[in-house]
Amino acid sequence: MSKEITTDEVKEKFLEHVRVLVRYWDNQNEQTSFEKLSGLAFSILSTIDGSSLDLPKFILAPDPHKEDKEYHIDENSNYYPDNNDIDIKSDISGGLHELLNL
């Protein structure tokens, strides 16, 4: 029976995809470190953009701290838009770097 993928499942699928990308780019022995890192960055961004066959496009938007806007206004500097009032399902952001475990 078909069911909606849970947030934890989405997070694990994304992290496993990143792990596969890291292993792939690590094994590109004829490329410089810069080329490998650039390739990895491009691959991760492509995944977020929806270019992966295994994963959908992901939502990526700023979520500034609630005090940032007032601080930047006081400093006469530009501030990021507030997006934390949007109801988003399966938001996997926050702590991904802690869960990657290469």
C-alpha positions, 0 to 999 in steps of 0.5 A: 500500500502506498504511503507518504514518505516520513520526514525521517525517511526523506532526511535519510534518503537525502543524506544517503544520496550525499554519501554516495556523491562524496564516495563518487567524487572521492574516487575521481583519481584523475582530478585535482582536489579543486575539481573534486570539490567543485564537482561535489558542490555542483552535484549537491546543488543539482540534487537540491534543484531536482536533477536527481533521478532518486530525489525530488526538488527541495525547497531552500529558503532563508530562515533568519533568527527572529532578531536579525531583521531588527538588528539589520534595520538598526545597523542600516543594512539589508536583511533576509526575508522571514519565511518561518510562517510557511507550513512546509511538510518534511523540512529536513533542514537543520542538523544535516551536517551532524547526521551525514556521518561519512 
